[in-house]
């Protein structure tokens, strides 16, 4: 997600901010509607960008735990560097 990369780089103009806000609102609705929803890597990156909003929130904590419980990692990371 290009908007997330711009946000991480500190380039949060109105368009970027609006895009990120719409994306997190949609994702949070999905999380609350589907109680066992497992985030994919891109969704987790977005959620993690806004994690400060959900500090102490049990739903958010369970969502993060479910992500890590199902995370398979980067299959290319296991390749030999030699």
Biopython code that builds the backbone (N, CA, C, O; Angstrom):
import numpy as np
from Bio.PDB.StructureBuilder import StructureBuilder

atoms = [
    (1, "UNK", "N", (0.850, -1.175, 0.000)),
    (1, "UNK", "CA", (0.000, 0.000, 0.000)),
    (1, "UNK", "C", (0.894, 1.237, 0.000)),
    (1, "UNK", "O", (1.644, 1.482, 0.945)),
    (2, "UNK", "N", (0.799, 1.995, -1.061)),
    (2, "UNK", "CA", (1.650, 3.174, -1.234)),
    (2, "UNK", "C", (1.394, 4.222, -0.156)),
    (2, "UNK", "O", (2.332, 4.862, 0.319)),
    (3, "UNK", "N", (0.144, 4.401, 0.229)),
    (3, "UNK", "CA", (-0.177, 5.402, 1.256)),
    (3, "UNK", "C", (0.498, 5.057, 2.576)),
    (3, "UNK", "O", (0.973, 5.947, 3.280)),
    (4, "UNK", "N", (0.543, 3.782, 2.915)),
    (4, "UNK", "CA", (1.187, 3.364, 4.156)),
    (4, "UNK", "C", (2.686, 3.660, 4.104)),
    (4, "UNK", "O", (3.261, 4.125, 5.088)),
    (5, "UNK", "N", (3.308, 3.398, 2.978)),
    (5, "UNK", "CA", (4.739, 3.706, 2.832)),
    (5, "UNK", "C", (4.987, 5.201, 2.983)),
    (5, "UNK", "O", (5.941, 5.609, 3.645)),
    (6, "UNK", "N", (4.132, 6.020, 2.370)),
    (6, "UNK", "CA", (4.285, 7.469, 2.515)),
    (6, "UNK", "C", (4.091, 7.883, 3.967)),
    (6, "UNK", "O", (4.822, 8.733, 4.475)),
    (7, "UNK", "N", (3.111, 7.287, 4.635)),
    (7, "UNK", "CA", (2.878, 7.600, 6.041)),
    (7, "UNK", "C", (4.064, 7.234, 6.911)),
    (7, "UNK", "O", (4.449, 7.996, 7.797)),
    (8, "UNK", "N", (4.636, 6.083, 6.664)),
    (8, "UNK", "CA", (5.813, 5.651, 7.422)),
    (8, "UNK", "C", (6.994, 6.580, 7.205)),
    (8, "UNK", "O", (7.807, 6.802, 8.102)),
    (9, "UNK", "N", (7.071, 7.120, 5.992)),
    (9, "UNK", "CA", (8.166, 8.036, 5.664)),
    (9, "UNK", "C", (7.908, 9.448, 6.162)),
    (9, "UNK", "O", (8.748, 10.333, 6.000)),
    (10, "UNK", "N", (6.742, 9.661, 6.771)),
    (10, "UNK", "CA", (6.412, 10.976, 7.303)),
    (10, "UNK", "C", (5.769, 11.906, 6.293)),
    (10, "UNK", "O", (5.607, 13.096, 6.564)),
    (11, "UNK", "N", (5.402, 11.385, 5.138)),
    (11, "UNK", "CA", (4.776, 12.192, 4.090)),
    (11, "UNK", "C", (3.259, 12.041, 4.172)),
    (11, "UNK", "O", (2.645, 11.393, 3.324)),
    (12, "UNK", "N", (2.673, 12.631, 5.178)),
    (12, "UNK", "CA", (1.241, 12.456, 5.404)),
    (12, "UNK", "C", (0.465, 13.694, 4.974)),
    (12, "UNK", "O", (-0.009, 14.466, 5.807)),
    (13, "UNK", "N", (0.345, 13.872, 3.668)),
    (13, "UNK", "CA", (-0.501, 14.936, 3.160)),
    (13, "UNK", "C", (-1.963, 14.523, 3.342)),
    (13, "UNK", "O", (-2.242, 13.410, 3.787)),
    (14, "UNK", "N", (-2.876, 15.400, 3.007)),
    (14, "UNK", "CA", (-4.297, 15.130, 3.234)),
    (14, "UNK", "C", (-4.762, 13.876, 2.493)),
    (14, "UNK", "O", (-5.494, 13.061, 3.055)),
    (15, "UNK", "N", (-4.346, 13.719, 1.247)),
    (15, "UNK", "CA", (-4.766, 12.552, 0.470)),
    (15, "UNK", "C", (-4.259, 11.259, 1.103)),
    (15, "UNK", "O", (-5.002, 10.282, 1.197)),
    (16, "UNK", "N", (-3.012, 11.248, 1.532)),
    (16, "UNK", "CA", (-2.448, 10.071, 2.191)),
    (16, "UNK", "C", (-3.183, 9.785, 3.484)),
    (16, "UNK", "O", (-3.554, 8.643, 3.754)),
    (17, "UNK", "N", (-3.394, 10.812, 4.280)),
    (17, "UNK", "CA", (-4.095, 10.646, 5.547)),
    (17, "UNK", "C", (-5.513, 10.126, 5.326)),
    (17, "UNK", "O", (-5.956, 9.216, 6.027)),
    (18, "UNK", "N", (-6.222, 10.692, 4.363)),
    (18, "UNK", "CA", (-7.590, 10.247, 4.073)),
    (18, "UNK", "C", (-7.615, 8.783, 3.646)),
    (18, "UNK", "O", (-8.491, 8.024, 4.060)),
    (19, "UNK", "N", (-6.652, 8.393, 2.819)),
    (19, "UNK", "CA", (-6.568, 7.002, 2.368)),
    (19, "UNK", "C", (-6.313, 6.061, 3.539)),
    (19, "UNK", "O", (-6.967, 5.026, 3.663)),
    (20, "UNK", "N", (-5.368, 6.419, 4.392)),
    (20, "UNK", "CA", (-5.047, 5.577, 5.550)),
    (20, "UNK", "C", (-6.220, 5.504, 6.523)),
    (20, "UNK", "O", (-6.523, 4.432, 7.049)),
    (21, "UNK", "N", (-6.871, 6.620, 6.764)),
    (21, "UNK", "CA", (-8.015, 6.636, 7.684)),
    (21, "UNK", "C", (-9.158, 5.772, 7.158)),
    (21, "UNK", "O", (-9.789, 5.043, 7.923)),
    (22, "UNK", "N", (-9.424, 5.852, 5.864)),
    (22, "UNK", "CA", (-10.480, 5.021, 5.278)),
    (22, "UNK", "C", (-10.114, 3.542, 5.366)),
    (22, "UNK", "O", (-10.965, 2.700, 5.653)),
    (23, "UNK", "N", (-8.851, 3.237, 5.121)),
    (23, "UNK", "CA", (-8.406, 1.842, 5.160)),
    (23, "UNK", "C", (-8.491, 1.267, 6.569)),
    (23, "UNK", "O", (-8.944, 0.135, 6.739)),
    (24, "UNK", "N", (-8.066, 2.021, 7.585)),
    (24, "UNK", "CA", (-8.108, 1.486, 8.947)),
    (24, "UNK", "C", (-9.545, 1.385, 9.431)),
    (24, "UNK", "O", (-9.875, 0.457, 10.169)),
    (25, "UNK", "N", (-10.406, 2.311, 9.036)),
    (25, "UNK", "CA", (-11.816, 2.234, 9.429)),
    (25, "UNK", "C", (-12.468, 0.989, 8.839)),
    (25, "UNK", "O", (-13.213, 0.288, 9.523)),
    (26, "UNK", "N", (-12.187, 0.720, 7.577)),
    (26, "UNK", "CA", (-12.730, -0.467, 6.924)),
    (26, "UNK", "C", (-12.194, -1.743, 7.571)),
    (26, "UNK", "O", (-12.944, -2.689, 7.813)),
    (27, "UNK", "N", (-10.897, -1.760, 7.847)),
    (27, "UNK", "CA", (-10.291, -2.934, 8.478)),
    (27, "UNK", "C", (-10.845, -3.151, 9.879)),
    (27, "UNK", "O", (-11.142, -4.288, 10.246)),
    (28, "UNK", "N", (-10.990, -2.102, 10.663)),
    (28, "UNK", "CA", (-11.514, -2.227, 12.020)),
    (28, "UNK", "C", (-12.948, -2.747, 11.989)),
    (28, "UNK", "O", (-13.333, -3.552, 12.837)),
    (29, "UNK", "N", (-13.743, -2.292, 11.019)),
    (29, "UNK", "CA", (-15.106, -2.818, 10.862)),
    (29, "UNK", "C", (-15.069, -4.313, 10.567)),
    (29, "UNK", "O", (-15.853, -5.080, 11.126)),
    (30, "UNK", "N", (-14.161, -4.725, 9.689)),
    (30, "UNK", "CA", (-14.032, -6.142, 9.337)),
    (30, "UNK", "C", (-13.642, -6.965, 10.565)),
    (30, "UNK", "O", (-14.187, -8.044, 10.795)),
    (31, "UNK", "N", (-12.705, -6.454, 11.342)),
    (31, "UNK", "CA", (-12.249, -7.146, 12.549)),
    (31, "UNK", "C", (-13.396, -7.313, 13.539)),
    (31, "UNK", "O", (-13.540, -8.370, 14.155)),
    (32, "UNK", "N", (-14.201, -6.286, 13.689)),
    (32, "UNK", "CA", (-15.305, -6.338, 14.646)),
    (32, "UNK", "C", (-16.486, -7.149, 14.145)),
    (32, "UNK", "O", (-17.260, -7.670, 14.948)),
    (33, "UNK", "N", (-16.637, -7.265, 12.840)),
    (33, "UNK", "CA", (-17.726, -8.044, 12.261)),
    (33, "UNK", "C", (-17.395, -9.533, 12.250)),
    (33, "UNK", "O", (-18.259, -10.371, 12.511)),
    (34, "UNK", "N", (-16.143, -9.854, 11.948)),
    (34, "UNK", "CA", (-15.696, -11.245, 11.851)),
    (34, "UNK", "C", (-14.736, -11.512, 13.006)),
    (34, "UNK", "O", (-13.528, -11.313, 12.877)),
    (35, "UNK", "N", (-15.266, -11.954, 14.108)),
    (35, "UNK", "CA", (-14.496, -12.059, 15.360)),
    (35, "UNK", "C", (-13.248, -12.935, 15.262)),
    (35, "UNK", "O", (-12.310, -12.742, 16.035)),
    (36, "UNK", "N", (-13.212, -13.892, 14.333)),
    (36, "UNK", "CA", (-12.046, -14.761, 14.179)),
    (36, "UNK", "C", (-11.201, -14.389, 12.961)),
    (36, "UNK", "O", (-10.404, -15.195, 12.482)),
    (37, "UNK", "N", (-11.377, -13.173, 12.470)),
    (37, "UNK", "CA", (-10.676, -12.737, 11.264)),
    (37, "UNK", "C", (-9.164, -12.726, 11.494)),
    (37, "UNK", "O", (-8.679, -12.260, 12.525)),
    (38, "UNK", "N", (-8.433, -13.252, 10.506)),
    (38, "UNK", "CA", (-6.970, -13.266, 10.558)),
    (38, "UNK", "C", (-6.451, -12.272, 9.520)),
    (38, "UNK", "O", (-6.731, -12.394, 8.327)),
    (39, "UNK", "N", (-5.704, -11.305, 9.988)),
    (39, "UNK", "CA", (-5.122, -10.296, 9.109)),
    (39, "UNK", "C", (-4.091, -10.919, 8.177)),
    (39, "UNK", "O", (-3.363, -11.834, 8.561)),
    (40, "UNK", "N", (-4.039, -10.410, 6.945)),
    (40, "UNK", "CA", (-2.918, -10.795, 6.089)),
    (40, "UNK", "C", (-1.760, -9.825, 6.378)),
    (40, "UNK", "O", (-1.905, -8.915, 7.193)),
    (41, "UNK", "N", (-0.639, -10.015, 5.725)),
    (41, "UNK", "CA", (0.550, -9.203, 6.036)),
    (41, "UNK", "C", (0.326, -7.717, 5.800)),
    (41, "UNK", "O", (0.753, -6.890, 6.606)),
    (42, "UNK", "N", (-0.336, -7.371, 4.707)),
    (42, "UNK", "CA", (-0.583, -5.957, 4.417)),
    (42, "UNK", "C", (-1.544, -5.349, 5.427)),
    (42, "UNK", "O", (-1.351, -4.218, 5.873)),
    (43, "UNK", "N", (-2.573, -6.095, 5.787)),
    (43, "UNK", "CA", (-3.517, -5.604, 6.795)),
    (43, "UNK", "C", (-2.829, -5.440, 8.145)),
    (43, "UNK", "O", (-3.075, -4.470, 8.862)),
    (44, "UNK", "N", (-1.970, -6.391, 8.486)),
    (44, "UNK", "CA", (-1.246, -6.272, 9.749)),
    (44, "UNK", "C", (-0.353, -5.038, 9.748)),
    (44, "UNK", "O", (-0.260, -4.338, 10.757)),
    (45, "UNK", "N", (0.296, -4.770, 8.635)),
    (45, "UNK", "CA", (1.150, -3.580, 8.540)),
    (45, "UNK", "C", (0.331, -2.312, 8.761)),
    (45, "UNK", "O", (0.763, -1.407, 9.474)),
    (46, "UNK", "N", (-0.837, -2.250, 8.157)),
    (46, "UNK", "CA", (-1.724, -1.102, 8.355)),
    (46, "UNK", "C", (-2.177, -1.017, 9.806)),
    (46, "UNK", "O", (-2.121, 0.050, 10.416)),
    (47, "UNK", "N", (-2.621, -2.135, 10.354)),
    (47, "UNK", "CA", (-3.104, -2.156, 11.737)),
    (47, "UNK", "C", (-1.985, -1.755, 12.694)),
    (47, "UNK", "O", (-2.210, -1.003, 13.642)),
    (48, "UNK", "N", (-0.800, -2.252, 12.445)),
    (48, "UNK", "CA", (0.341, -1.936, 13.296)),
    (48, "UNK", "C", (0.689, -0.444, 13.239)),
    (48, "UNK", "O", (1.122, 0.134, 14.236)),
    (49, "UNK", "N", (0.501, 0.168, 12.084)),
    (49, "UNK", "CA", (0.751, 1.605, 11.931)),
    (49, "UNK", "C", (-0.144, 2.411, 12.881)),
    (49, "UNK", "O", (0.263, 3.454, 13.392)),
    (50, "UNK", "N", (-1.359, 1.919, 13.110)),
    (50, "UNK", "CA", (-2.329, 2.608, 13.963)),
    (50, "UNK", "C", (-2.477, 1.958, 15.346)),
    (50, "UNK", "O", (-3.418, 2.281, 16.072)),
    (51, "UNK", "N", (-1.585, 1.069, 15.714)),
    (51, "UNK", "CA", (-1.752, 0.267, 16.927)),
    (51, "UNK", "C", (-1.909, 1.114, 18.184)),
    (51, "UNK", "O", (-2.570, 0.695, 19.133)),
    (52, "UNK", "N", (-1.312, 2.293, 18.200)),
    (52, "UNK", "CA", (-1.430, 3.162, 19.379)),
    (52, "UNK", "C", (-2.884, 3.492, 19.692)),
    (52, "UNK", "O", (-3.214, 3.761, 20.847)),
    (53, "UNK", "N", (-3.747, 3.478, 18.702)),
    (53, "UNK", "CA", (-5.171, 3.774, 18.920)),
    (53, "UNK", "C", (-5.872, 2.682, 19.720)),
    (53, "UNK", "O", (-6.895, 2.926, 20.360)),
    (54, "UNK", "N", (-5.322, 1.500, 19.679)),
    (54, "UNK", "CA", (-6.003, 0.335, 20.241)),
    (54, "UNK", "C", (-5.314, -0.203, 21.489)),
    (54, "UNK", "O", (-5.570, -1.333, 21.906)),
    (55, "UNK", "N", (-4.449, 0.595, 22.078)),
    (55, "UNK", "CA", (-3.740, 0.167, 23.285)),
    (55, "UNK", "C", (-4.754, -0.219, 24.361)),
    (55, "UNK", "O", (-5.659, 0.551, 24.685)),
    (56, "UNK", "N", (-4.589, -1.411, 24.903)),
    (56, "UNK", "CA", (-5.466, -1.898, 25.954)),
    (56, "UNK", "C", (-6.783, -2.467, 25.461)),
    (56, "UNK", "O", (-7.595, -2.918, 26.269)),
    (57, "UNK", "N", (-7.016, -2.459, 24.154)),
    (57, "UNK", "CA", (-8.260, -2.970, 23.588)),
    (57, "UNK", "C", (-8.137, -4.482, 23.398)),
    (57, "UNK", "O", (-7.256, -4.957, 22.682)),
    (58, "UNK", "N", (-9.022, -5.227, 24.041)),
    (58, "UNK", "CA", (-8.954, -6.694, 23.984)),
    (58, "UNK", "C", (-9.146, -7.240, 22.577)),
    (58, "UNK", "O", (-8.490, -8.209, 22.194)),
    (59, "UNK", "N", (-10.035, -6.630, 21.806)),
    (59, "UNK", "CA", (-10.257, -7.085, 20.429)),
    (59, "UNK", "C", (-8.970, -6.920, 19.623)),
    (59, "UNK", "O", (-8.578, -7.818, 18.879)),
    (60, "UNK", "N", (-8.326, -5.787, 19.773)),
    (60, "UNK", "CA", (-7.071, -5.537, 19.061)),
    (60, "UNK", "C", (-5.988, -6.518, 19.499)),
    (60, "UNK", "O", (-5.249, -7.041, 18.665)),
    (61, "UNK", "N", (-5.893, -6.767, 20.784)),
    (61, "UNK", "CA", (-4.880, -7.698, 21.287)),
    (61, "UNK", "C", (-5.102, -9.100, 20.729)),
    (61, "UNK", "O", (-4.147, -9.774, 20.347)),
    (62, "UNK", "N", (-6.354, -9.539, 20.681)),
    (62, "UNK", "CA", (-6.655, -10.865, 20.123)),
    (62, "UNK", "C", (-6.377, -10.905, 18.618)),
    (62, "UNK", "O", (-5.934, -11.923, 18.087)),
    (63, "UNK", "N", (-6.643, -9.787, 17.942)),
    (63, "UNK", "CA", (-6.387, -9.709, 16.505)),
    (63, "UNK", "C", (-4.896, -9.856, 16.216)),
    (63, "UNK", "O", (-4.509, -10.599, 15.313)),
    (64, "UNK", "N", (-4.074, -9.166, 16.964)),
    (64, "UNK", "CA", (-2.621, -9.262, 16.790)),
    (64, "UNK", "C", (-2.148, -10.677, 17.119)),
    (64, "UNK", "O", (-1.319, -11.235, 16.400)),
    (65, "UNK", "N", (-2.661, -11.252, 18.185)),
    (65, "UNK", "CA", (-2.273, -12.618, 18.564)),
    (65, "UNK", "C", (-2.653, -13.611, 17.469)),
    (65, "UNK", "O", (-1.870, -14.507, 17.153)),
    (66, "UNK", "N", (-3.853, -13.465, 16.881)),
    (66, "UNK", "CA", (-4.272, -14.361, 15.796)),
    (66, "UNK", "C", (-3.344, -14.228, 14.596)),
    (66, "UNK", "O", (-2.995, -15.223, 13.960)),
    (67, "UNK", "N", (-2.947, -13.002, 14.291)),
    (67, "UNK", "CA", (-2.017, -12.818, 13.177)),
    (67, "UNK", "C", (-0.746, -13.618, 13.424)),
    (67, "UNK", "O", (-0.318, -14.388, 12.564)),
    (68, "UNK", "N", (-0.140, -13.441, 14.595)),
    (68, "UNK", "CA", (1.122, -14.129, 14.882)),
    (68, "UNK", "C", (0.935, -15.637, 14.983)),
    (68, "UNK", "O", (1.842, -16.392, 14.633)),
    (69, "UNK", "N", (-0.214, -16.086, 15.451)),
    (69, "UNK", "CA", (-0.480, -17.525, 15.522)),
    (69, "UNK", "C", (-0.545, -18.161, 14.135)),
    (69, "UNK", "O", (-0.250, -19.346, 13.980)),
    (70, "UNK", "N", (-0.931, -17.375, 13.127)),
    (70, "UNK", "CA", (-1.092, -17.893, 11.768)),
    (70, "UNK", "C", (0.016, -17.446, 10.815)),
    (70, "UNK", "O", (0.026, -17.842, 9.650)),
    (71, "UNK", "N", (0.926, -16.643, 11.293)),
    (71, "UNK", "CA", (1.962, -16.073, 10.427)),
    (71, "UNK", "C", (2.928, -17.146, 9.954)),
    (71, "UNK", "O", (3.454, -17.919, 10.755)),
    (72, "UNK", "N", (3.153, -17.185, 8.674)),
    (72, "UNK", "CA", (4.049, -18.182, 8.086)),
    (72, "UNK", "C", (5.417, -17.606, 7.754)),
    (72, "UNK", "O", (6.341, -18.355, 7.439)),
    (73, "UNK", "N", (5.559, -16.305, 7.820)),
    (73, "UNK", "CA", (6.842, -15.684, 7.513)),
    (73, "UNK", "C", (7.069, -15.560, 6.026)),
    (73, "UNK", "O", (6.212, -15.907, 5.214)),
    (74, "UNK", "N", (8.224, -15.065, 5.689)),
    (74, "UNK", "CA", (8.619, -14.890, 4.301)),
    (74, "UNK", "C", (9.342, -16.153, 3.857)),
    (74, "UNK", "O", (10.425, -16.453, 4.359)),
    (75, "UNK", "N", (8.759, -16.896, 2.922)),
    (75, "UNK", "CA", (9.407, -18.145, 2.505)),
    (75, "UNK", "C", (10.791, -17.914, 1.907)),
    (75, "UNK", "O", (11.626, -18.818, 1.935)),
    (76, "UNK", "N", (11.051, -16.736, 1.372)),
    (76, "UNK", "CA", (12.361, -16.434, 0.797)),
    (76, "UNK", "C", (13.414, -16.181, 1.866)),
    (76, "UNK", "O", (14.610, -16.271, 1.587)),
    (77, "UNK", "N", (12.991, -15.867, 3.076)),
    (77, "UNK", "CA", (13.936, -15.573, 4.153)),
    (77, "UNK", "C", (14.723, -16.812, 4.571)),
    (77, "UNK", "O", (15.814, -16.688, 5.127)),
    (78, "UNK", "N", (14.191, -17.990, 4.316)),
    (78, "UNK", "CA", (14.850, -19.230, 4.722)),
    (78, "UNK", "C", (15.909, -19.679, 3.714)),
    (78, "UNK", "O", (16.667, -20.612, 3.980)),
    (79, "UNK", "N", (15.957, -19.020, 2.566)),
    (79, "UNK", "CA", (16.924, -19.417, 1.547)),
    (79, "UNK", "C", (18.344, -19.101, 1.993)),
    (79, "UNK", "O", (18.587, -18.131, 2.711)),
    (80, "UNK", "N", (19.257, -19.923, 1.561)),
    (80, "UNK", "CA", (20.670, -19.729, 1.886)),
    (80, "UNK", "C", (21.203, -18.467, 1.225)),
    (80, "UNK", "O", (20.844, -18.149, 0.091)),
    (81, "UNK", "N", (22.053, -17.759, 1.935)),
    (81, "UNK", "CA", (22.670, -16.541, 1.412)),
    (81, "UNK", "C", (24.026, -16.837, 0.780)),
    (81, "UNK", "O", (24.731, -15.910, 0.378)),
    (82, "UNK", "N", (24.404, -18.108, 0.684)),
    (82, "UNK", "CA", (25.718, -18.456, 0.130)),
    (82, "UNK", "C", (25.664, -18.680, -1.351)),
    (82, "UNK", "O", (26.686, -18.981, -1.968)),
]
sb = StructureBuilder()
sb.init_structure("model")
sb.init_model(0)
sb.init_chain("A")
sb.init_seg("    ")
for serial, (resi, resn, name, xyz) in enumerate(atoms, 1):
    if name == "N":
        sb.init_residue(resn, " ", resi, " ")
    sb.init_atom(name, np.array(xyz, "f"), 0.0, 1.0, " ", f" {name:<3s}", serial, name[0])
structure = sb.get_structure()
